[in-house]
């Protein structure tokens, strides 16, 4: 397919797209944390900020080493198996799906508070369709809208903080002292902090979004988006929690939890500030919907290129957007909206457990990268102990949320299991086709003509799937390494054809390599192995030339992990995968 190139996103645009999701958490996470941690909510939120700081390094190391779309899916694909990577991708899609529906619905609930005659369900559908159209127009147009929403939101939060701080200076700390002396309902300070932390981890959902469209960002922008998102969450969430405790009695938090910041604005600045916050909430929650569409488009496109999803989704419009992915995601969101009747607690379960699992898998992917791809150059490195600590905190938050609402976990499983079954079918479709052929021949002998026609179609389909050729660029590796390559291809890819290419600088034949491949060719009789030697210097030009000549997409080309002396970044190779 012809690749359509569009302008890369700068720091503000990329930050706005992913920042709208994570910064929208300020609207609800403070109230949620106060409900569980009471007057100690700001401490729980500071702990979350520390965890997010650890993940800054984790994400920066992984994406710096392998700067390709896909987030957790990408790192696991290049360090483990396609099956594990597919699990991470499924979780990410579920997270985006729940984010889109929840954000659209919550935004319309805020709007309903201003216009009481508004039908929330219909308005939610309209918002989802509107942002589908925007995503189809292209990422440039999406970024323009995202920047407007983002700047308005940051300005509104800043105004709320200033108004609340002035209110505290003018009226004193009497409310704070009363709240501080209030007995803890959860039993002990440790329990309150743990439950508050578990709930507060909702405030970092969206942090993974930037990694899913990194290829659309200018060089060097990605780590800056991580820094910016961390700064926003680390400042606004704890500060707003402290201001809430200083202004609003804890007894009023529960009854105003749906719009606590609007209540804070009304108390500190008057009705005009409450109205402004409500309008801002509508805008930024809609911005989170846009983040979901942009993130899922990059992820599903990558999955389709890797043959986990049908090639049907690869079609692009003139603006370079994968409109079939976007429309399919819209259909999925609408089906979930109507299946749950907009029940936010059910969707929140999918939302919470999905993104926490994704972050844990990303941390595990970082550890695998350190172990399996230690020679791979990377601009930043996260310490192993820091990665383990971050993953531990995420797992603790996962378990904490299970204890807070076990029914939400069951709802999560109801969505997760069918999604994994679908992915399992796609990954094992060749085997399933063969079983279907044998079943038809065995059980339907009386309908012989029909069986013959069906089997011809299934055989053709199986042959088409297996006919896709893959390429491995060898440096003249020994038989042990080549054996691992063939094992990986046999276990993870639906193909019967593998080209092993050796790019050499001289004309001397590598007889040892040829003999090793002859042995492996006999051992792996299910694979058709072709050995090709090319004179030249390995790099992007060779990859481009062979991809065009053989009609093999670059993501079906594999290399071993390059060392520090390699002349190119992995991103320069156009999506070539690392498997050794």
C-alpha angles and dihedrals in degrees: 000000000000111000115230113211120207133182116284121243121253125220097273094046095047092044091049094052095052096026094062089065098047095038092051086068088077087074095065113006096077092054092045093050093047090053090060104027100029114193090359094062093108090059091053089050091050089053088054089052090054091050090049090050089057090050090052089069093040093054094040092054096047098043091040089057096041108021098187131122117266108071111207090005091057097050094045092047089056097042107031137010132317090241094059090043089052091054089055091048092050091051091049093051091049089050092051091046093053092043092054095049096041094046093048092046095045090048091053091048088057089048089049087059088061098037106033094188092063117120102225097202095050091044090051091053090049091051092050091049092046093054091043087060091047092051090050090054089063143265093277092062090042090054092051091055092042092054092053091050093044096050091046091050095049090047092050093048090049090051091050092050092049093047092048093046090051090049091053092048090049099044102032132228101291093118091048092053092048092049092046091057094048113117116252111250095202095063108249139025091247092054091045092051092047095049090043090050092049091052092042092057085078084073093072098051107126095041089110094054097087091060090058095062101029092127089063091056128088117255111282095015098103099071089046091056088054091050093047094048091048091050093051095049095041093053108034102038099053093036093051090047091053091047091049091052089048095050110024123057111238089237089066096051096080096050092048099038093116092062106010095148091052087052089050090050092049091051097046104032109013137246094315092061092046089052091048092051091050091052090046090051091055091050099045094044087053087050088057088055088055091050089056093052094047094045096046091047092058093044098046091045089056091048091050092051087054091053095245089118128035118277087241088090095059094080113117132195125226091275092057098250122135095234095177090059091048094049092046090051089051091053090049092050093048092049091052092047093055095037091057094034087233091298100168097197091059092050091044089061091056090044097050101043095040098056094040090053090048092053091048091050090048089055090049088049089055091054091049089050090054092049102039102027101034092139093053110111116242132174094225136026128205116210115250093235090052091052093049090048092050092049090048091055092049092050089048090052090049091053091043092055090049089057091047094052119002091174090063088055090054089050089052090054091050089062097034099054097054090046091053091047090055092049090047090054091051093049093048099034095121092055091046091050091052091050090049091051092051092046092052092050092048103042103032106047092134090061093052098152093050091047091050091052092046092048092049090055093046092046089051091049092048092048091049092053093046094045094073107111124221129202132212119192108213127196090208091284122186123256094265093061093043090050090055090050092053091046090053093050093047093048099041110027133063098223141111097196129073128172115203108202126194114193108199135180097216138045096244112123117235099225094172091056092049092050091049090052092049089057092047092047089059092045094050100046092162090066126071101218120196120187118208129181120202128185114227143064119301113242145106093303093058091046093049092048096049093042090054095041097048097032090233117144114237093240086065089060119089135199135177119251110288119226131230091274093061110118097221140053117242088245090061090063093069101242101321109163129236114225104158 
